[in-house]
Amino acid sequence: MNPSGDPNDRDAEAHAPELAELRAALRALPAPRVDDAAVRRAFRDRRRELDAARAVARRRRARVHAALAAAIAFVAVGGVVRFVVSQSPQRSQAPQSDAPAAVAAFQPLLYAPEVAPGAAYSVVRVRIPLSSLTLLPAAGADGMIEADLLVGEDGLARGIRFDGAGALPVSQASY
Amino acid sequence: MSDTDPTLDDRRDASLLLAIAAGCEQAFVDLYARRQADVFRFAYAMARSRSVAQDATQEVFLNVLENAGRFDVAKGSARAWLFGCARHVILDRLRHERRWTDELPELSAEHDGDAELLAAQRVRRLHAALVRLPLEYREVVVFCDLEEWTYAAAAAVLGCPVGTVRSRLHRGRAALAALLAREDAPAEPATLRPREVYP
C-alpha cells in the first residue's frame, strides 16, 4: 500500500484496507477473452492502413524533394547564365571596343526621289530641333538631336538615320 | 501479471516488441495474449467502465503496433513503454469523453454473505471516489497503490521525476480521503431558509 514507507502518510494508512480490497478485486477482474482471429485481423487491417499511409507520405516526400531539386537546379542554372552573361566580352568590353558599331539603315524620306544603286551620295550630319519632330518620344521638348542625311548629287535629301542611342541626346534639356 | 521472473518477462516483452516493429504478426498476437489483461485492468481502474476499458485496450495495442519501432531497450523496460502507451491512450480517451461514469463495477457477480457484500460496497465506493480524482492524481494512485509499482517505475512511465510522483501520490491520497470522508459525513438536515424578500 505504502511503497514509500513514509510513516507520516496518514492518508495512505487510513484507507489501506480498502485500497487492498480494491487491488484484490481488480486483480480478480476477468479480462475479456482473447479472440486470436480477431487480433490477427486487427493486425492485418492496421498494417494495411499503416502501409498505405506510409506510401502516401513517401510520395509526398518524393514530390517535395523533386520540387526542391528543381528549385535548386533553376537557381543554379540562373546563376550560371548570369555569370556567363556578365563575363561575356561583347557586354563587358563594348564601350572600349574598336570594332565598328552597327550602323542603322537610312530611312527613305517622303516625297523624295528614290535611291539608285549606282548613284553617288553624301552623308551629312545635321542637328535637328526636337520640337520639329512629331513622332519621336521626346518630341516637343527643347533640345536637339543628331541625324545623318543621305544627300544626292542634286542636293536633295533621300534618306535619314538616327545613328544609335548614343547619338540621340544632344542636349540635357531633351529629358 | 505473470508469476514468472519479471526481468525475464520484460525481456520477452521487449523481444516481442522488436519483432512487432519488424512486422511479425505472431509476436503481436503473443504480446496481446500476455499483456491484454494487465492493460485492461489498468484501463478499468482508471475509467471504472468495462466498455471504456475494452475499447481502450484495443486502441492501446493498435497504438503499440504503430509505434513499436520507437521502443528502445536502452531507454527503459518494455513494461514501462507499454504502460506509457496505455496511459496516453486512456488519458486521451478520458479527456476527450470527459466521462465520469456511474457504471457499477462488475467486480463480483454474487455475494454469499453480509461481509462479502459490505466488502464489495466498500470497494465500489472507493473506486467511485478514485475516478473522481483529477487525472494526474488518479494515475499515480493507480500505478503506486493499485498496481504496486515503485516510485521510480511510475516516474519512468509518467515521464516525470520521482519527487513529482511522490507529491502527486500524497495529494491524490489526501483528495481520496477527503472524498471518502465527505461521503461518510452524515447528511445535514434540510433547513428551510428564509426567503429573501425584495422590496
Interface residues (C-beta under 8 A of the other chain):
Chain A: M1 P3 S4 D9 D11 A12 A14 H15 E18 L19 E21 L22 R23 A25 L26 R27 A28 L29 A31 P32 V34 D36 V39 R40 A42 F43 R44 R46 R47 L50
Chain B: G23 E25 F28 V29 Y32 A33 Q36 A37 F40 R41 Y44 A45 Q54 T57 Q58 F61 L62 L65 E66 P105 E106 L107 S108 A119 A120 R122 V123 R125 L126 H127 L130 C144 D145 L146 E148 W149 T150 Y151 R166 L169 H170 R173 A174 L176 A177 L180
